[in-house]
Amino acid sequence: MRYGILILVTFFLNAPIGNAQDAEREAVKNVVEGFFEAFHKQDSLGMKSFVGDNVVLQTTGRNKEGKTMLRTTPIGKLYESIVSIPDSVSFEEKLTSWNIQVDRTMANAWVGYEFWLNGNFSHCGINSFQMVDFDGEWKIIYLIDTRGRAGCLEE
């Protein structure tokens, strides 16, 4: 009987922690979704609202020779390239999977994606967002992604 009561007490004491963690993970997910909503609208100001100062933006993958490459791009270049896409070009980054971890003021969102251009599959990979909670407001401070074609679509 004592063992059962101990289990119940432990469960109820930990339940608020689980709910708080769920709320924080949901807040982090909302930042990523908001960033991509602005991205798809080609709204650089909207994108900036989800990003902290001095954000780092990188891409890694393999080049045509199979060598690993790492490219750092100023975030301003991303904003410029997104807003300059002509209306005749359609693009969509479909988010396919989520793994979000939160500890106090730091979070990581590991988000799978597929990128489509004019209705055709282009590439897939992972977006890894590092975020900091600046007094109740999650901001992206670092974003790195992988890109490739192999193993992307279920055939």
N, C-alpha and C positions, 0 to 999 in steps of 0.2 A: 504494500500500500504506500509506504514512504517513497519507494522508488517511482511510482506513478505520479505522486504529488511533485516530486523533484523534477520530473520531466515536464509537467505542466507549467511549473514556475519558470523553468529555464526557457520554455517556448514563449511564454508571455513576456518575459523580460527582453528577449531578443527580437520579438515581433516589431517593435517600433524601429529598431535599427534596420531591419530588412525593408520596411516601408520607406524609411529615409533614403536608403541606398537606391531603391527603385525610383524614387522621385528625382534623385540626382542623375541617375542614368537616363531617365526620360528627358530631363533638362538638357543633358549633353546631346542626346539624339535630336532634340528640337533645334539645336544650334546647327548641326550638320544638315538637317533637312531644310532649315531656313537659308543656309548658305547656298544649297543647290537650287532652291526655289528662285533665289535672286540670280544665280548663275544661268538658269534656263531662261529667265526674263531679260538677260543681258543687262542687269542692273548692278553696275559697279558700286554704287553707294549702298545698296542693299547688301552686297557681299561684304563690303568694308564694315558694316555694322556687326558682323559676327567674328571679326578678326581683331586681334590685339595689335599693339604697336610692334614694329620690327619683326613681323612674322617671317619665318623661314619657309620657303617653298622648294621642294626637291622632287626629282623623279629618278628612279633607278630601274634598270632593265639590262637587257643584253643587246648589243649592236649586231649588225649583220655578220660580223666575224665571230660572234659568240662571246665577246668580251663584256664583262660587267661595266656599265657606265653609271655615273652619278652626275646629274645636272642640277645646278642651283639656278633658280629663276627669281628675279625680283618680283614681289607680289604685284607691283604696278604693271609689269608686263602682262600678267594674267588678266588684270582688269582691262587693259588696252586691247588685248586679243579678243576677249569675250565681247566687248561692246562693238568691235569692228567687224564682227561676223555679219555678212549681208543677210537681208530678209529671205533671200532665195535659198539659203542654206539652213537645213534643219539639223539640230543636234540634240541628243539626250544622253545623259549619264544616268543609267538605271542602277539604283542601289539594290544589291541582291542579298546581302547578309550583314549581320551586325554582331559585334562583340564589344561591349562597353565596360570599362573598368574605372572605378572612381575611388580615390583616397583623399579625403579632406578637400584640399584646394586644387588637386590635380586629377585630370582624367585623360583616358585614351579611348578613342573610338576607332576600331579596326573594321572598315566597311568595304565589303566586296562590291564591285561595280562592273557593268558592261557599258561601253561607249558606242553609240550609234550615230552615224552621220548620213543624212539624207535617206534614212530608213534602212541603211545597210550597216551590218555589224562592222566595227572598226577594230576594237581591242577590248581587253578586260584587265582586271587587276585588283589591287587592294589600295584603298586610301587609308592612311594612318594619320589621324588627327590627334595632336597633343593639345590639351586645353588647360587653362587656369581659370579658377573661379575668382574673379576680381570683385569681392564683396557682394556676392549674390548674382553676378553676371558672368556666365561662362564665355570665354573668348578663345578662339583658335590662335595658338602661338607658333605652331609648327605643323606642316603638312607635307608628308612624303607619300608618293604613290609608286606602284609598280605598273608596268604596261607590257602586254604581250598578247599573242593570239592563240597560242597552244593551250589546250585544255579549258577553253572558255565556255563553249556552248555544249549543252548536253545534246548529243546526236541521237 
